[in-house]
């Protein structure tokens, strides 16, 4: 499975309701044996806290790729 996000900086609720445990349960139920997550989109924004790049303004400290991998 390939998870892909390209969210404009004008979208202010990116990953707001993301639930890592529920996400992991769904992947397990679907028998997903491989997935690809991303850390940066073509808008140039990172989806995790970073001191080097530009974090997506809607994430408010959230680490989206880290939380997608946390319960695998």
N, CA, C, O and CB atoms as a CASP TS submission, in Angstrom:
PFRMAT TS
TARGET T0000
AUTHOR 0000-0000-0000
METHOD Language model
MODEL 1
PARENT N/A
ATOM      1  N   UNK     1       0.847  -1.145   0.000  1.00  0.00           N
ATOM      2  CA  UNK     1       0.000   0.000   0.000  1.00  0.00           C
ATOM      3  C   UNK     1       0.904   1.222   0.000  1.00  0.00           C
ATOM      4  O   UNK     1       1.940   1.240   0.664  1.00  0.00           O
ATOM      5  CB  UNK     1      -0.970  -0.010   1.206  1.00  0.00           C
ATOM      6  N   UNK     2       0.507   2.229  -0.742  1.00  0.00           N
ATOM      7  CA  UNK     2       1.263   3.484  -0.805  1.00  0.00           C
ATOM      8  C   UNK     2       0.378   4.606  -0.287  1.00  0.00           C
ATOM      9  O   UNK     2      -0.620   4.962  -0.914  1.00  0.00           O
ATOM     10  CB  UNK     2       1.751   3.786  -2.262  1.00  0.00           C
ATOM     11  N   UNK     3       0.745   5.156   0.851  1.00  0.00           N
ATOM     12  CA  UNK     3       0.009   6.289   1.416  1.00  0.00           C
ATOM     13  C   UNK     3       0.667   7.563   0.930  1.00  0.00           C
ATOM     14  O   UNK     3       1.887   7.709   1.007  1.00  0.00           O
ATOM     15  CB  UNK     3      -0.025   6.237   2.980  1.00  0.00           C
ATOM     16  N   UNK     4      -0.124   8.467   0.440  1.00  0.00           N
ATOM     17  CA  UNK     4       0.434   9.665  -0.170  1.00  0.00           C
ATOM     18  C   UNK     4      -0.414  10.873   0.208  1.00  0.00           C
ATOM     19  O   UNK     4      -1.638  10.840   0.075  1.00  0.00           O
ATOM     20  CB  UNK     4       0.518   9.514  -1.706  1.00  0.00           C
ATOM     21  N   UNK     5       0.219  11.923   0.672  1.00  0.00           N
ATOM     22  CA  UNK     5      -0.472  13.161   0.998  1.00  0.00           C
ATOM     23  C   UNK     5       0.242  14.312   0.309  1.00  0.00           C
ATOM     24  O   UNK     5       1.471  14.352   0.254  1.00  0.00           O
ATOM     25  CB  UNK     5      -0.535  13.385   2.534  1.00  0.00           C
ATOM     26  N   UNK     6      -0.531  15.233  -0.209  1.00  0.00           N
ATOM     27  CA  UNK     6      -0.002  16.480  -0.749  1.00  0.00           C
ATOM     28  C   UNK     6      -0.989  17.556  -0.343  1.00  0.00           C
ATOM     29  O   UNK     6      -1.832  17.975  -1.137  1.00  0.00           O
ATOM     30  CB  UNK     6       0.200  16.421  -2.324  1.00  0.00           C
ATOM     31  N   UNK     7      -0.878  17.996   0.894  1.00  0.00           N
ATOM     32  CA  UNK     7      -1.856  18.921   1.454  1.00  0.00           C
ATOM     33  C   UNK     7      -1.342  20.352   1.406  1.00  0.00           C
ATOM     34  O   UNK     7      -0.259  20.661   1.902  1.00  0.00           O
ATOM     35  CB  UNK     7      -2.198  18.533   2.890  1.00  0.00           C
ATOM     36  N   UNK     8      -2.123  21.189   0.816  1.00  0.00           N
ATOM     37  CA  UNK     8      -1.797  22.611   0.732  1.00  0.00           C
ATOM     38  C   UNK     8      -1.587  23.181   2.133  1.00  0.00           C
ATOM     39  O   UNK     8      -2.216  22.716   3.084  1.00  0.00           O
ATOM     40  CB  UNK     8      -2.914  23.386  -0.007  1.00  0.00           C
ATOM     41  N   UNK     9      -0.723  24.170   2.276  1.00  0.00           N
ATOM     42  CA  UNK     9      -0.554  24.808   3.577  1.00  0.00           C
ATOM     43  C   UNK     9      -1.816  25.543   4.036  1.00  0.00           C
ATOM     44  O   UNK     9      -1.916  25.940   5.196  1.00  0.00           O
ATOM     45  CB  UNK     9       0.612  25.775   3.527  1.00  0.00           C
ATOM     46  N   UNK    10      -2.770  25.723   3.131  1.00  0.00           N
ATOM     47  CA  UNK    10      -4.019  26.407   3.466  1.00  0.00           C
ATOM     48  C   UNK    10      -5.053  25.467   4.081  1.00  0.00           C
ATOM     49  O   UNK    10      -6.104  25.914   4.538  1.00  0.00           O
ATOM     50  CB  UNK    10      -4.598  27.059   2.226  1.00  0.00           C
ATOM     51  N   UNK    11      -4.759  24.170   4.092  1.00  0.00           N
ATOM     52  CA  UNK    11      -5.637  23.198   4.750  1.00  0.00           C
ATOM     53  C   UNK    11      -5.214  23.147   6.209  1.00  0.00           C
ATOM     54  O   UNK    11      -4.076  22.792   6.518  1.00  0.00           O
ATOM     55  CB  UNK    11      -5.559  21.765   4.069  1.00  0.00           C
ATOM     56  N   UNK    12      -6.119  23.497   7.097  1.00  0.00           N
ATOM     57  CA  UNK    12      -5.718  23.672   8.491  1.00  0.00           C
ATOM     58  C   UNK    12      -6.060  22.500   9.416  1.00  0.00           C
ATOM     59  O   UNK    12      -5.905  22.621  10.631  1.00  0.00           O
ATOM     60  CB  UNK    12      -6.350  24.900   9.021  1.00  0.00           C
ATOM     61  N   UNK    13      -6.516  21.384   8.875  1.00  0.00           N
ATOM     62  CA  UNK    13      -6.858  20.264   9.754  1.00  0.00           C
ATOM     63  C   UNK    13      -6.224  18.944   9.305  1.00  0.00           C
ATOM     64  O   UNK    13      -6.827  17.882   9.465  1.00  0.00           O
ATOM     65  CB  UNK    13      -8.365  20.106   9.818  1.00  0.00           C
ATOM     66  N   UNK    14      -5.033  19.003   8.757  1.00  0.00           N
ATOM     67  CA  UNK    14      -4.324  17.804   8.300  1.00  0.00           C
ATOM     68  C   UNK    14      -4.020  16.914   9.496  1.00  0.00           C
ATOM     69  O   UNK    14      -3.409  17.356  10.469  1.00  0.00           O
ATOM     70  CB  UNK    14      -3.011  18.180   7.550  1.00  0.00           C
ATOM     71  N   UNK    15      -4.446  15.669   9.421  1.00  0.00           N
ATOM     72  CA  UNK    15      -4.198  14.647  10.451  1.00  0.00           C
ATOM     73  C   UNK    15      -4.803  14.998  11.800  1.00  0.00           C
ATOM     74  O   UNK    15      -4.423  14.418  12.817  1.00  0.00           O
ATOM     75  CB  UNK    15      -2.714  14.436  10.616  1.00  0.00           C
ATOM     76  N   UNK    16      -5.724  15.921  11.823  1.00  0.00           N
ATOM     77  CA  UNK    16      -6.322  16.354  13.079  1.00  0.00           C
ATOM     78  C   UNK    16      -6.962  15.192  13.843  1.00  0.00           C
ATOM     79  O   UNK    16      -6.801  15.083  15.058  1.00  0.00           O
ATOM     80  CB  UNK    16      -7.360  17.431  12.813  1.00  0.00           C
ATOM     81  N   UNK    17      -7.676  14.336  13.141  1.00  0.00           N
ATOM     82  CA  UNK    17      -8.378  13.221  13.783  1.00  0.00           C
ATOM     83  C   UNK    17      -7.695  11.877  13.558  1.00  0.00           C
ATOM     84  O   UNK    17      -8.319  10.832  13.743  1.00  0.00           O
ATOM     85  CB  UNK    17      -9.795  13.151  13.273  1.00  0.00           C
ATOM     86  N   UNK    18      -6.425  11.887  13.165  1.00  0.00           N
ATOM     87  CA  UNK    18      -5.721  10.632  12.911  1.00  0.00           C
ATOM     88  C   UNK    18      -5.558   9.848  14.207  1.00  0.00           C
ATOM     89  O   UNK    18      -5.110  10.385  15.220  1.00  0.00           O
ATOM     90  CB  UNK    18      -4.346  10.899  12.270  1.00  0.00           C
ATOM     91  N   UNK    19      -5.928   8.571  14.162  1.00  0.00           N
ATOM     92  CA  UNK    19      -5.858   7.694  15.325  1.00  0.00           C
ATOM     93  C   UNK    19      -4.919   6.532  14.991  1.00  0.00           C
ATOM     94  O   UNK    19      -5.327   5.591  14.310  1.00  0.00           O
ATOM     95  CB  UNK    19      -7.283   7.174  15.732  1.00  0.00           C
ATOM     96  N   UNK    20      -3.664   6.581  15.462  1.00  0.00           N
ATOM     97  CA  UNK    20      -2.675   5.564  15.096  1.00  0.00           C
ATOM     98  C   UNK    20      -3.103   4.129  15.412  1.00  0.00           C
ATOM     99  O   UNK    20      -2.889   3.238  14.590  1.00  0.00           O
ATOM    100  CB  UNK    20      -1.388   5.853  15.799  1.00  0.00           C
ATOM    101  N   UNK    21      -3.694   3.888  16.568  1.00  0.00           N
ATOM    102  CA  UNK    21      -4.102   2.516  16.920  1.00  0.00           C
ATOM    103  C   UNK    21      -5.199   2.013  15.979  1.00  0.00           C
ATOM    104  O   UNK    21      -5.162   0.863  15.541  1.00  0.00           O
ATOM    105  CB  UNK    21      -4.596   2.456  18.387  1.00  0.00           C
ATOM    106  N   UNK    22      -6.158   2.858  15.674  1.00  0.00           N
ATOM    107  CA  UNK    22      -7.227   2.478  14.743  1.00  0.00           C
ATOM    108  C   UNK    22      -6.655   2.219  13.355  1.00  0.00           C
ATOM    109  O   UNK    22      -7.055   1.269  12.682  1.00  0.00           O
ATOM    110  CB  UNK    22      -8.310   3.576  14.677  1.00  0.00           C
ATOM    111  N   UNK    23      -5.728   3.057  12.930  1.00  0.00           N
ATOM    112  CA  UNK    23      -5.053   2.891  11.643  1.00  0.00           C
ATOM    113  C   UNK    23      -4.366   1.523  11.579  1.00  0.00           C
ATOM    114  O   UNK    23      -4.496   0.810  10.583  1.00  0.00           O
ATOM    115  CB  UNK    23      -4.021   4.026  11.417  1.00  0.00           C
ATOM    116  N   UNK    24      -3.637   1.157  12.633  1.00  0.00           N
ATOM    117  CA  UNK    24      -2.935  -0.126  12.670  1.00  0.00           C
ATOM    118  C   UNK    24      -3.918  -1.297  12.638  1.00  0.00           C
ATOM    119  O   UNK    24      -3.661  -2.301  11.974  1.00  0.00           O
ATOM    120  CB  UNK    24      -2.053  -0.214  13.923  1.00  0.00           C
ATOM    121  N   UNK    25      -5.021  -1.176  13.337  1.00  0.00           N
ATOM    122  CA  UNK    25      -6.036  -2.243  13.334  1.00  0.00           C
ATOM    123  C   UNK    25      -6.616  -2.445  11.942  1.00  0.00           C
ATOM    124  O   UNK    25      -6.844  -3.579  11.519  1.00  0.00           O
ATOM    125  CB  UNK    25      -7.164  -1.918  14.326  1.00  0.00           C
ATOM    126  N   UNK    26      -6.852  -1.360  11.238  1.00  0.00           N
ATOM    127  CA  UNK    26      -7.390  -1.453   9.871  1.00  0.00           C
ATOM    128  C   UNK    26      -6.383  -2.136   8.954  1.00  0.00           C
ATOM    129  O   UNK    26      -6.755  -3.012   8.173  1.00  0.00           O
ATOM    130  CB  UNK    26      -7.747  -0.047   9.323  1.00  0.00           C
ATOM    131  N   UNK    27      -5.096  -1.740   9.039  1.00  0.00           N
ATOM    132  CA  UNK    27      -4.071  -2.385   8.213  1.00  0.00           C
ATOM    133  C   UNK    27      -3.997  -3.880   8.501  1.00  0.00           C
ATOM    134  O   UNK    27      -3.861  -4.687   7.581  1.00  0.00           O
ATOM    135  CB  UNK    27      -2.702  -1.736   8.452  1.00  0.00           C
ATOM    136  N   UNK    28      -4.085  -4.242   9.760  1.00  0.00           N
ATOM    137  CA  UNK    28      -4.038  -5.658  10.128  1.00  0.00           C
ATOM    138  C   UNK    28      -5.251  -6.399   9.585  1.00  0.00           C
ATOM    139  O   UNK    28      -5.118  -7.500   9.051  1.00  0.00           O
ATOM    140  CB  UNK    28      -3.964  -5.817  11.652  1.00  0.00           C
ATOM    141  N   UNK    29      -6.428  -5.806   9.715  1.00  0.00           N
ATOM    142  CA  UNK    29      -7.654  -6.438   9.223  1.00  0.00           C
ATOM    143  C   UNK    29      -7.617  -6.616   7.702  1.00  0.00           C
ATOM    144  O   UNK    29      -8.148  -7.595   7.179  1.00  0.00           O
ATOM    145  CB  UNK    29      -8.880  -5.603   9.624  1.00  0.00           C
ATOM    146  N   UNK    30      -6.997  -5.684   7.004  1.00  0.00           N
ATOM    147  CA  UNK    30      -6.905  -5.762   5.546  1.00  0.00           C
ATOM    148  C   UNK    30      -5.744  -6.637   5.073  1.00  0.00           C
ATOM    149  O   UNK    30      -5.560  -6.836   3.873  1.00  0.00           O
ATOM    150  CB  UNK    30      -6.758  -4.370   4.967  1.00  0.00           C
ATOM    151  N   UNK    31      -4.973  -7.150   6.009  1.00  0.00           N
ATOM    152  CA  UNK    31      -3.816  -7.997   5.730  1.00  0.00           C
ATOM    153  C   UNK    31      -2.802  -7.257   4.840  1.00  0.00           C
ATOM    154  O   UNK    31      -2.286  -7.808   3.868  1.00  0.00           O
ATOM    155  CB  UNK    31      -4.266  -9.315   5.053  1.00  0.00           C
ATOM    156  N   UNK    32      -2.542  -6.020   5.196  1.00  0.00           N
ATOM    157  CA  UNK    32      -1.523  -5.233   4.496  1.00  0.00           C
ATOM    158  C   UNK    32      -0.170  -5.695   5.010  1.00  0.00           C
ATOM    159  O   UNK    32       0.105  -5.604   6.206  1.00  0.00           O
ATOM    160  CB  UNK    32      -1.723  -3.679   4.716  1.00  0.00           C
ATOM    161  N   UNK    33       0.665  -6.184   4.126  1.00  0.00           N
ATOM    162  CA  UNK    33       1.972  -6.677   4.564  1.00  0.00           C
ATOM    163  C   UNK    33       3.103  -5.711   4.226  1.00  0.00           C
ATOM    164  O   UNK    33       4.262  -5.965   4.555  1.00  0.00           O
ATOM    165  CB  UNK    33       2.252  -8.025   3.936  1.00  0.00           C
ATOM    166  N   UNK    34       2.765  -4.613   3.574  1.00  0.00           N
ATOM    167  CA  UNK    34       3.778  -3.618   3.253  1.00  0.00           C
ATOM    168  C   UNK    34       3.074  -2.297   2.971  1.00  0.00           C
ATOM    169  O   UNK    34       2.057  -2.257   2.279  1.00  0.00           O
ATOM    170  CB  UNK    34       4.651  -4.067   2.036  1.00  0.00           C
ATOM    171  N   UNK    35       3.618  -1.237   3.505  1.00  0.00           N
ATOM    172  CA  UNK    35       3.093   0.069   3.115  1.00  0.00           C
ATOM    173  C   UNK    35       4.236   1.077   3.066  1.00  0.00           C
ATOM    174  O   UNK    35       5.268   0.909   3.715  1.00  0.00           O
ATOM    175  CB  UNK    35       1.984   0.542   4.099  1.00  0.00           C
ATOM    176  N   UNK    36       4.026   2.101   2.297  1.00  0.00           N
ATOM    177  CA  UNK    36       4.993   3.169   2.144  1.00  0.00           C
ATOM    178  C   UNK    36       4.367   4.424   2.710  1.00  0.00           C
ATOM    179  O   UNK    36       3.271   4.811   2.305  1.00  0.00           O
ATOM    180  CB  UNK    36       5.416   3.360   0.655  1.00  0.00           C
ATOM    181  N   UNK    37       5.041   5.056   3.632  1.00  0.00           N
ATOM    182  CA  UNK    37       4.560   6.336   4.151  1.00  0.00           C
ATOM    183  C   UNK    37       5.523   7.416   3.667  1.00  0.00           C
ATOM    184  O   UNK    37       6.625   7.109   3.213  1.00  0.00           O
ATOM    185  CB  UNK    37       4.453   6.323   5.729  1.00  0.00           C
ATOM    186  N   UNK    38       5.130   8.626   3.759  1.00  0.00           N
ATOM    187  CA  UNK    38       5.949   9.710   3.246  1.00  0.00           C
ATOM    188  C   UNK    38       6.265  10.671   4.382  1.00  0.00           C
ATOM    189  O   UNK    38       5.587  10.668   5.410  1.00  0.00           O
ATOM    190  CB  UNK    38       5.239  10.443   2.081  1.00  0.00           C
ATOM    191  N   UNK    39       7.262  11.467   4.206  1.00  0.00           N
ATOM    192  CA  UNK    39       7.658  12.436   5.223  1.00  0.00           C
ATOM    193  C   UNK    39       7.573  13.869   4.714  1.00  0.00           C
ATOM    194  O   UNK    39       7.471  14.806   5.506  1.00  0.00           O
ATOM    195  CB  UNK    39       9.066  12.145   5.696  1.00  0.00           C
ATOM    196  N   UNK    40       7.615  14.042   3.401  1.00  0.00           N
ATOM    197  CA  UNK    40       7.613  15.390   2.813  1.00  0.00           C
ATOM    198  C   UNK    40       6.843  15.349   1.500  1.00  0.00           C
ATOM    199  O   UNK    40       6.959  14.391   0.736  1.00  0.00           O
ATOM    200  CB  UNK    40       9.074  15.915   2.584  1.00  0.00           C
ATOM    201  N   UNK    41       6.070  16.373   1.244  1.00  0.00           N
ATOM    202  CA  UNK    41       5.262  16.390   0.022  1.00  0.00           C
ATOM    203  C   UNK    41       5.844  17.337  -1.029  1.00  0.00           C
ATOM    204  O   UNK    41       6.825  18.037  -0.778  1.00  0.00           O
ATOM    205  CB  UNK    41       3.825  16.797   0.347  1.00  0.00           C
ATOM    206  N   UNK    42       5.228  17.345  -2.198  1.00  0.00           N
ATOM    207  CA  UNK    42       5.742  18.184  -3.275  1.00  0.00           C
ATOM    208  C   UNK    42       5.514  19.668  -3.028  1.00  0.00           C
ATOM    209  O   UNK    42       6.036  20.501  -3.769  1.00  0.00           O
ATOM    210  CB  UNK    42       5.105  17.789  -4.578  1.00  0.00           C
ATOM    211  N   UNK    43       4.744  20.017  -2.000  1.00  0.00           N
ATOM    212  CA  UNK    43       4.608  21.420  -1.606  1.00  0.00           C
ATOM    213  C   UNK    43       5.830  21.864  -0.796  1.00  0.00           C
ATOM    214  O   UNK    43       5.978  23.042  -0.472  1.00  0.00           O
ATOM    215  CB  UNK    43       3.310  21.632  -0.787  1.00  0.00           C
ATOM    216  N   UNK    44       6.715  20.885  -0.471  1.00  0.00           N
ATOM    217  CA  UNK    44       7.938  21.184   0.260  1.00  0.00           C
ATOM    218  C   UNK    44       7.803  21.143   1.763  1.00  0.00           C
ATOM    219  O   UNK    44       8.724  21.536   2.478  1.00  0.00           O
ATOM    220  CB  UNK    44       8.428  22.504  -0.132  1.00  0.00           C
ATOM    221  N   UNK    45       6.662  20.670   2.258  1.00  0.00           N
ATOM    222  CA  UNK    45       6.441  20.659   3.696  1.00  0.00           C
ATOM    223  C   UNK    45       6.643  19.269   4.280  1.00  0.00           C
ATOM    224  O   UNK    45       6.265  18.262   3.680  1.00  0.00           O
ATOM    225  CB  UNK    45       5.047  21.159   4.016  1.00  0.00           C
ATOM    226  N   UNK    46       7.241  19.237   5.451  1.00  0.00           N
ATOM    227  CA  UNK    46       7.451  17.978   6.165  1.00  0.00           C
ATOM    228  C   UNK    46       6.226  17.678   7.021  1.00  0.00           C
ATOM    229  O   UNK    46       5.540  18.589   7.485  1.00  0.00           O
ATOM    230  CB  UNK    46       8.736  18.040   7.043  1.00  0.00           C
ATOM    231  N   UNK    47       5.965  16.405   7.221  1.00  0.00           N
ATOM    232  CA  UNK    47       4.822  15.977   8.022  1.00  0.00           C
ATOM    233  C   UNK    47       5.270  15.438   9.380  1.00  0.00           C
ATOM    234  O   UNK    47       4.629  14.564   9.963  1.00  0.00           O
ATOM    235  CB  UNK    47       4.018  14.911   7.273  1.00  0.00           C
ATOM    236  N   UNK    48       6.373  15.975   9.862  1.00  0.00           N
ATOM    237  CA  UNK    48       6.937  15.648  11.170  1.00  0.00           C
ATOM    238  C   UNK    48       7.686  16.888  11.655  1.00  0.00           C
ATOM    239  O   UNK    48       8.053  17.741  10.847  1.00  0.00           O
ATOM    240  CB  UNK    48       7.889  14.381  11.101  1.00  0.00           C
ATOM    241  N   UNK    49       7.915  16.996  12.957  1.00  0.00           N
ATOM    242  CA  UNK    49       8.687  18.141  13.455  1.00  0.00           C
ATOM    243  C   UNK    49      10.109  18.116  12.888  1.00  0.00           C
ATOM    244  O   UNK    49      10.756  17.069  12.879  1.00  0.00           O
ATOM    245  CB  UNK    49       8.728  18.135  15.006  1.00  0.00           C
ATOM    246  N   UNK    50      10.583  19.243  12.425  1.00  0.00           N
ATOM    247  CA  UNK    50      11.914  19.314  11.839  1.00  0.00           C
ATOM    248  C   UNK    50      12.535  20.684  12.102  1.00  0.00           C
ATOM    249  O   UNK    50      11.846  21.704  12.101  1.00  0.00           O
ATOM    250  CB  UNK    50      11.854  19.032  10.328  1.00  0.00           C
ATOM    251  N   UNK    51      13.828  20.687  12.325  1.00  0.00           N
ATOM    252  CA  UNK    51      14.556  21.947  12.499  1.00  0.00           C
ATOM    253  C   UNK    51      15.185  22.394  11.190  1.00  0.00           C
ATOM    254  O   UNK    51      15.665  23.522  11.080  1.00  0.00           O
ATOM    255  CB  UNK    51      15.637  21.801  13.578  1.00  0.00           C
ATOM    256  N   UNK    52      15.183  21.506  10.191  1.00  0.00           N
ATOM    257  CA  UNK    52      15.843  21.804   8.924  1.00  0.00           C
ATOM    258  C   UNK    52      14.848  22.269   7.867  1.00  0.00           C
ATOM    259  O   UNK    52      15.080  23.275   7.197  1.00  0.00           O
ATOM    260  CB  UNK    52      16.596  20.582   8.425  1.00  0.00           C
ATOM    261  N   UNK    53      13.745  21.542   7.713  1.00  0.00           N
ATOM    262  CA  UNK    53      12.771  21.860   6.679  1.00  0.00           C
ATOM    263  C   UNK    53      11.638  22.719   7.206  1.00  0.00           C
ATOM    264  O   UNK    53      11.755  23.381   8.238  1.00  0.00           O
ATOM    265  CB  UNK    53      12.216  20.595   6.085  1.00  0.00           C
ATOM    266  N   UNK    54      10.547  22.690   6.472  1.00  0.00           N
ATOM    267  CA  UNK    54       9.343  23.435   6.849  1.00  0.00           C
ATOM    268  C   UNK    54       8.260  22.426   7.187  1.00  0.00           C
ATOM    269  O   UNK    54       7.816  21.670   6.322  1.00  0.00           O
ATOM    270  CB  UNK    54       8.878  24.405   5.701  1.00  0.00           C
ATOM    271  N   UNK    55       7.836  22.412   8.439  1.00  0.00           N
ATOM    272  CA  UNK    55       6.773  21.503   8.861  1.00  0.00           C
ATOM    273  C   UNK    55       5.424  22.056   8.403  1.00  0.00           C
ATOM    274  O   UNK    55       5.200  23.266   8.437  1.00  0.00           O
ATOM    275  CB  UNK    55       6.792  21.303  10.406  1.00  0.00           C
ATOM    276  N   UNK    56       4.531  21.167   7.975  1.00  0.00           N
ATOM    277  CA  UNK    56       3.195  21.609   7.569  1.00  0.00           C
ATOM    278  C   UNK    56       2.564  22.349   8.737  1.00  0.00           C
ATOM    279  O   UNK    56       2.542  21.831   9.854  1.00  0.00           O
ATOM    280  CB  UNK    56       2.300  20.401   7.120  1.00  0.00           C
ATOM    281  N   UNK    57       2.048  23.561   8.500  1.00  0.00           N
ATOM    282  CA  UNK    57       1.544  24.380   9.603  1.00  0.00           C
ATOM    283  C   UNK    57       0.363  23.772  10.364  1.00  0.00           C
ATOM    284  O   UNK    57       0.120  24.154  11.509  1.00  0.00           O
ATOM    285  CB  UNK    57       1.144  25.709   9.078  1.00  0.00           C
ATOM    286  N   UNK    58      -0.371  22.844   9.763  1.00  0.00           N
ATOM    287  CA  UNK    58      -1.540  22.280  10.433  1.00  0.00           C
ATOM    288  C   UNK    58      -1.193  21.174  11.423  1.00  0.00           C
ATOM    289  O   UNK    58      -2.040  20.789  12.230  1.00  0.00           O
ATOM    290  CB  UNK    58      -2.497  21.746   9.410  1.00  0.00           C
ATOM    291  N   UNK    59       0.027  20.658  11.381  1.00  0.00           N
ATOM    292  CA  UNK    59       0.346  19.486  12.208  1.00  0.00           C
ATOM    293  C   UNK    59       0.540  19.814  13.679  1.00  0.00           C
ATOM    294  O   UNK    59       0.366  18.932  14.520  1.00  0.00           O
ATOM    295  CB  UNK    59       1.585  18.824  11.688  1.00  0.00           C
ATOM    296  N   UNK    60       0.883  21.010  14.012  1.00  0.00           N
ATOM    297  CA  UNK    60       0.985  21.449  15.399  1.00  0.00           C
ATOM    298  C   UNK    60       1.785  20.476  16.269  1.00  0.00           C
ATOM    299  O   UNK    60       1.338  20.087  17.348  1.00  0.00           O
ATOM    300  CB  UNK    60      -0.399  21.629  15.980  1.00  0.00           C
ATOM    301  N   UNK    61       2.978  20.083  15.788  1.00  0.00           N
ATOM    302  CA  UNK    61       3.857  19.207  16.552  1.00  0.00           C
ATOM    303  C   UNK    61       3.663  17.733  16.298  1.00  0.00           C
ATOM    304  O   UNK    61       4.477  16.920  16.735  1.00  0.00           O
ATOM    305  CB  UNK    61       3.675  19.462  17.978  1.00  0.00           C
ATOM    306  N   UNK    62       2.601  17.367  15.600  1.00  0.00           N
ATOM    307  CA  UNK    62       2.288  15.969  15.317  1.00  0.00           C
ATOM    308  C   UNK    62       3.315  15.368  14.356  1.00  0.00           C
ATOM    309  O   UNK    62       3.764  16.044  13.430  1.00  0.00           O
ATOM    310  CB  UNK    62       0.870  15.844  14.729  1.00  0.00           C
ATOM    311  N   UNK    63       3.681  14.135  14.563  1.00  0.00           N
ATOM    312  CA  UNK    63       4.605  13.402  13.685  1.00  0.00           C
ATOM    313  C   UNK    63       3.788  12.358  12.934  1.00  0.00           C
ATOM    314  O   UNK    63       3.634  11.231  13.404  1.00  0.00           O
ATOM    315  CB  UNK    63       5.784  12.727  14.504  1.00  0.00           C
ATOM    316  N   UNK    64       3.270  12.728  11.776  1.00  0.00           N
ATOM    317  CA  UNK    64       2.374  11.836  11.036  1.00  0.00           C
ATOM    318  C   UNK    64       3.061  10.552  10.584  1.00  0.00           C
ATOM    319  O   UNK    64       2.525   9.478  10.858  1.00  0.00           O
ATOM    320  CB  UNK    64       1.814  12.555   9.833  1.00  0.00           C
ATOM    321  N   UNK    65       4.221  10.588   9.904  1.00  0.00           N
ATOM    322  CA  UNK    65       4.832   9.307   9.505  1.00  0.00           C
ATOM    323  C   UNK    65       5.229   8.462  10.702  1.00  0.00           C
ATOM    324  O   UNK    65       5.100   7.238  10.663  1.00  0.00           O
ATOM    325  CB  UNK    65       6.055   9.554   8.637  1.00  0.00           C
ATOM    326  N   UNK    66       5.702   9.083  11.745  1.00  0.00           N
ATOM    327  CA  UNK    66       6.080   8.326  12.945  1.00  0.00           C
ATOM    328  C   UNK    66       4.882   7.630  13.562  1.00  0.00           C
ATOM    329  O   UNK    66       4.989   6.485  14.000  1.00  0.00           O
ATOM    330  CB  UNK    66       6.729   9.246  13.975  1.00  0.00           C
ATOM    331  N   UNK    67       3.753   8.300  13.603  1.00  0.00           N
ATOM    332  CA  UNK    67       2.565   7.691  14.199  1.00  0.00           C
ATOM    333  C   UNK    67       1.948   6.643  13.266  1.00  0.00           C
ATOM    334  O   UNK    67       1.253   5.744  13.739  1.00  0.00           O
ATOM    335  CB  UNK    67       1.528   8.772  14.536  1.00  0.00           C
ATOM    336  N   UNK    68       2.186   6.738  11.955  1.00  0.00           N
ATOM    337  CA  UNK    68       1.702   5.713  11.036  1.00  0.00           C
ATOM    338  C   UNK    68       2.491   4.428  11.214  1.00  0.00           C
ATOM    339  O   UNK    68       1.964   3.339  10.987  1.00  0.00           O
ATOM    340  CB  UNK    68       1.796   6.199   9.583  1.00  0.00           C
ATOM    341  N   UNK    69       3.741   4.544  11.615  1.00  0.00           N
ATOM    342  CA  UNK    69       4.609   3.371  11.771  1.00  0.00           C
ATOM    343  C   UNK    69       4.616   2.815  13.196  1.00  0.00           C
ATOM    344  O   UNK    69       5.047   1.683  13.416  1.00  0.00           O
ATOM    345  CB  UNK    69       6.021   3.725  11.364  1.00  0.00           C
ATOM    346  N   UNK    70       4.155   3.583  14.136  1.00  0.00           N
ATOM    347  CA  UNK    70       4.271   3.259  15.545  1.00  0.00           C
ATOM    348  C   UNK    70       3.689   1.915  15.936  1.00  0.00           C
ATOM    349  O   UNK    70       4.308   1.189  16.715  1.00  0.00           O
ATOM    350  CB  UNK    70       3.623   4.306  16.335  1.00  0.00           C
ATOM    351  N   UNK    71       2.539   1.563  15.430  1.00  0.00           N
ATOM    352  CA  UNK    71       1.856   0.357  15.863  1.00  0.00           C
ATOM    353  C   UNK    71       1.902  -0.781  14.855  1.00  0.00           C
ATOM    354  O   UNK    71       1.135  -1.736  14.976  1.00  0.00           O
ATOM    355  CB  UNK    71       0.448   0.678  16.169  1.00  0.00           C
ATOM    356  N   UNK    72       2.777  -0.703  13.871  1.00  0.00           N
ATOM    357  CA  UNK    72       2.915  -1.796  12.895  1.00  0.00           C
ATOM    358  C   UNK    72       3.555  -2.984  13.547  1.00  0.00           C
ATOM    359  O   UNK    72       3.760  -4.009  12.897  1.00  0.00           O
ATOM    360  CB  UNK    72       3.740  -1.358  11.676  1.00  0.00           C
TER
END
